[in-house]
Amino acid sequence: MTRSFEELVAEAESVSVDGWDFSWLDGRATERRPSWGYARAMGERMALASAALDIQTGGGEVLASAPTLPPLTVATESWPPNIQRATALLHPRGAVVVADEDEPPLPFGDTAFDLVVSRHPVTTWWDEIARVLRPGGTYFSQQVGPHSVFELVEFFLGPQPPEVRAKRDPELARAGAEAAGLSVAELKYESLRTEFFDIGAVIYFLRKVIWMVPGFTVDGYREKLRELHDRIAAEGPFVAHTTRFLVEARKPG
């Protein structure tokens, strides 16, 4: 039986959006994954490191997926619910979670780590990454690319100007890394098909990924949500395209 708009809204408004686990969307949305397999590749690098830092760890889920962690492993996070979640997940693995506001400077001394990683950082502070890396150290990160899921963003906000659509271009990451004295060893980009099967999935996504539609609330966008619900019911899944890029940069040593 098809569920009503109000039922879907009520369910999606009530579910927790703590952490960085999107399993609630199983069967309600799909996103093709990048071909490079970030978590696996990150885990391989963790196994070879002696001191590692995960910046903006979220709930710690990605870092915790590494089969082996270095003897010294530290993660930073700014959002209190995620700090608690990451602590519970990572402390049993011997990793320390540090509360940090995601603004420079990082709360660590110079050349503290031989590996720094980050999955989907809001901002990449290249000078700080270069500072805390040891000579010969590596920064390895999967990041959100330009105009990611903008079909959905522009449904709610309208057409975005070129300068907004161009943000997070991989070449900007290359320029930032090089300006900080790092050498970019690898830079890959992919556009990935994403589908939302019901309006509850859309609401959950926008509540969790808060920078997509800043200030999003169900009450504030109820009319547009109703419009999109009707469109999905009539035409099938709402299709968007997620963009991702992988960057690996090294500090000369």
FENDA-V247705 format. One record per residue. N is the residue number from 1. RES is the residue in one letter. PHI is phi in whole degrees, -180 to 180 (* if undefined). OMEGA is omega in radians with two decimals (none if undefined). D_CENTER is the distance of its C-alpha to the mean C-alpha in Angstrom with 1 decimal. Layout:
n->{N	N}
res->{RES	RES}
phi->{PHI	PHI}
omega->{OMEGA	OMEGA}
d_center->{D_CENTER	D_CENTER}
//
This chain:
n->{1	2	3	4	5	6	7	8	9	10	11	12	13	14	15	16	17	18	19	20	21	22	23	24	25	26	27	28	29	30	31	32	33	34	35	36	37	38	39	40	41	42	43	44	45	46	47	48	49	50	51	52	53	54	55	56	57	58	59	60	61	62	63	64	65	66	67	68	69	70	71	72	73	74	75	76	77	78	79	80	81	82	83	84	85	86	87	88	89	90	91	92	93	94	95	96	97	98	99	100	101	102	103	104	105	106	107	108	109	110	111	112	113	114	115	116	117	118	119	120	121	122	123	124	125	126	127	128	129	130	131	132	133	134	135	136	137	138	139	140	141	142	143	144	145	146	147	148	149	150	151	152	153	154	155	156	157	158	159	160	161	162	163	164	165	166	167	168	169	170	171	172	173	174	175	176	177	178	179	180	181	182	183	184	185	186	187	188	189	190	191	192	193	194	195	196	197	198	199	200	201	202	203	204	205	206	207	208	209	210	211	212	213	214	215	216	217	218	219	220	221	222	223	224	225	226	227	228	229	230	231	232	233	234	235	236	237	238	239	240	241	242	243	244	245	246	247	248	249	250	251	252	253}
res->{M	T	R	S	F	E	E	L	V	A	E	A	E	S	V	S	V	D	G	W	D	F	S	W	L	D	G	R	A	T	E	R	R	P	S	W	G	Y	A	R	A	M	G	E	R	M	A	L	A	S	A	A	L	D	I	Q	T	G	G	G	E	V	L	A	S	A	P	T	L	P	P	L	T	V	A	T	E	S	W	P	P	N	I	Q	R	A	T	A	L	L	H	P	R	G	A	V	V	V	A	D	E	D	E	P	P	L	P	F	G	D	T	A	F	D	L	V	V	S	R	H	P	V	T	T	W	W	D	E	I	A	R	V	L	R	P	G	G	T	Y	F	S	Q	Q	V	G	P	H	S	V	F	E	L	V	E	F	F	L	G	P	Q	P	P	E	V	R	A	K	R	D	P	E	L	A	R	A	G	A	E	A	A	G	L	S	V	A	E	L	K	Y	E	S	L	R	T	E	F	F	D	I	G	A	V	I	Y	F	L	R	K	V	I	W	M	V	P	G	F	T	V	D	G	Y	R	E	K	L	R	E	L	H	D	R	I	A	A	E	G	P	F	V	A	H	T	T	R	F	L	V	E	A	R	K	P	G}
phi->{*	-69	-85	-76	-56	-66	-64	-66	-64	-61	-65	-70	-74	-90	-75	-69	-115	-65	75	-128	-102	-105	-65	-60	-84	-57	82	-116	-157	-133	-142	-65	-90	-60	-69	-81	63	-59	-60	-63	-65	-63	-61	-63	-73	-60	-65	-101	-91	-106	-147	-131	-127	-108	-89	56	-72	67	-87	81	-64	-70	-60	-65	-76	-67	-61	-131	-109	-63	-56	-115	-131	-129	-128	-112	-160	-107	-89	-51	-60	-71	-60	-64	-65	-66	-61	-63	-83	-97	-58	-63	-91	86	-96	-102	-107	-112	-72	-145	-82	61	-127	-62	-88	-65	-82	-140	-73	-62	51	-82	-132	-97	-142	-123	-129	-166	-108	60	-65	-67	-136	-105	-92	-61	-61	-70	-62	-63	-66	-84	-79	-73	-53	86	-77	-127	-108	-131	-150	-103	-131	-72	-90	-70	41	-75	54	-72	-58	-76	-56	-76	-62	-89	-106	85	-57	-97	-67	-55	-68	-76	-64	-87	-61	69	-64	-56	-69	-67	-65	-60	-63	-66	-64	-67	-65	-87	91	-96	-107	-81	-89	-153	-147	-125	-138	-143	-107	-127	-66	-130	-131	-114	-93	-154	-70	-62	-63	-64	-62	-59	-61	-73	-71	-87	-99	-70	-84	-66	-126	-55	75	-61	-140	-62	-62	-70	-124	-59	-64	-69	-64	-62	-61	-70	-57	-64	-66	-64	-62	-86	-115	100	-54	-82	-103	-135	-133	-82	-117	-139	-137	-112	-130	-125	-130	-125	-92	-56	-154}
omega->{3.12	-3.13	-3.07	3.08	-3.08	3.11	-3.13	3.13	-3.10	3.14	-3.07	3.10	-3.00	-3.05	3.12	3.05	3.07	3.07	-3.09	3.11	-3.09	-3.06	3.09	-3.11	3.14	-3.12	-3.11	3.10	3.09	3.07	3.08	-3.07	3.09	-3.04	-3.02	3.09	-3.01	-3.06	3.12	-3.11	3.08	3.12	3.11	3.14	3.08	-3.09	-3.10	-3.05	3.05	3.11	-3.03	3.11	3.02	-3.09	3.14	-3.01	-3.04	3.09	3.11	-3.02	-3.08	3.12	-3.12	-3.14	3.14	-3.13	-3.12	3.07	3.10	3.10	3.05	3.12	-3.10	3.06	3.04	3.09	-3.07	-3.01	-3.04	3.12	3.10	3.11	3.13	-3.13	-3.13	3.12	-3.14	-3.08	-2.97	3.14	3.09	3.09	-3.14	3.14	-3.13	3.08	-3.11	3.06	-3.08	-3.04	3.14	3.04	3.10	-0.02	2.96	-3.04	-3.11	3.11	3.10	3.06	-3.08	-2.97	3.00	3.07	3.01	-3.13	3.05	3.08	3.10	3.07	3.08	3.09	3.07	3.13	-2.98	-3.13	3.13	3.09	3.12	-3.11	-3.05	3.10	3.00	2.99	-3.06	-3.12	-3.01	2.92	-3.08	-2.98	2.89	-3.05	3.05	-3.11	-3.09	3.10	-3.13	-3.13	-3.08	3.00	3.12	3.13	-3.06	3.01	-3.11	-3.01	-3.07	-3.10	-3.14	-3.10	-3.09	-3.10	3.08	3.14	-3.08	3.12	3.12	3.05	-3.13	-3.13	3.02	3.07	3.11	-3.12	3.13	3.12	-3.10	3.11	3.11	3.10	3.13	3.09	-3.11	-3.12	-3.10	3.08	-3.11	-3.11	3.06	3.00	-2.90	-3.11	-3.14	-3.13	3.04	-3.04	3.08	-3.04	3.06	3.10	3.12	-3.12	3.12	-3.13	-3.10	3.04	-3.05	-3.11	-2.83	-3.12	-3.14	3.07	-3.04	3.14	-3.11	2.92	3.10	-3.13	-3.11	-3.08	-3.05	-3.11	3.12	3.08	3.09	3.12	-3.13	3.06	-3.14	3.14	3.11	3.13	-3.08	-2.95	-3.08	-3.01	3.03	-3.05	3.04	-3.14	3.05	3.05	-3.12	2.95	3.13	3.11	3.02	-3.09	-3.07	3.08	-3.14	-3.13	none}
d_center->{34.3	32.0	30.3	30.9	28.6	29.3	28.7	25.2	24.4	25.8	23.9	20.4	21.3	22.4	19.7	17.5	13.8	13.4	11.0	8.0	10.6	11.1	14.6	16.4	15.8	17.8	20.7	19.5	16.8	16.0	13.5	14.8	12.9	13.0	16.4	15.6	14.1	11.6	12.2	15.9	16.1	14.4	16.9	19.7	19.1	18.9	22.2	23.8	22.7	24.8	22.4	18.6	16.0	12.4	10.9	8.7	9.0	8.3	11.2	11.7	11.5	10.2	12.6	15.3	15.3	16.9	20.6	21.8	20.6	22.5	25.3	23.4	19.7	18.0	14.6	13.9	12.4	13.8	13.8	17.0	16.3	13.3	15.6	18.2	16.3	14.9	18.5	20.1	18.0	18.2	21.7	23.5	22.0	23.4	20.2	20.3	17.7	18.4	17.8	16.8	16.3	13.7	16.7	19.0	20.7	18.9	21.3	22.6	25.5	25.8	25.4	24.1	21.7	22.2	18.6	15.4	12.0	8.4	5.3	2.9	5.8	7.4	10.5	11.9	15.3	17.1	20.4	19.2	17.5	20.9	22.8	21.6	21.7	25.0	27.0	26.0	22.6	19.3	15.8	13.5	10.0	7.8	6.6	6.6	10.4	13.2	14.3	11.5	13.0	15.6	18.3	17.1	16.4	19.9	21.5	21.0	21.2	23.5	23.4	21.2	23.0	22.6	21.2	18.2	17.7	17.9	15.2	12.6	15.3	15.0	18.5	17.5	15.4	18.6	20.7	18.9	19.0	22.6	23.6	22.5	24.7	22.3	23.1	20.6	21.4	19.1	17.1	16.2	15.0	14.9	15.2	14.7	16.7	15.3	17.8	18.3	21.5	22.3	21.7	20.5	17.4	16.9	17.5	15.2	12.2	13.3	14.0	10.6	8.5	11.2	10.9	11.7	15.2	15.9	18.4	18.1	20.7	22.6	25.9	24.9	23.9	26.2	28.3	25.5	24.1	27.6	28.0	24.9	26.1	29.4	28.0	26.1	29.3	31.4	29.4	26.9	23.1	21.3	19.8	16.9	15.1	11.5	11.3	9.6	11.2	12.0	13.8	16.3	18.5	21.5	23.7	27.3	29.5}
//
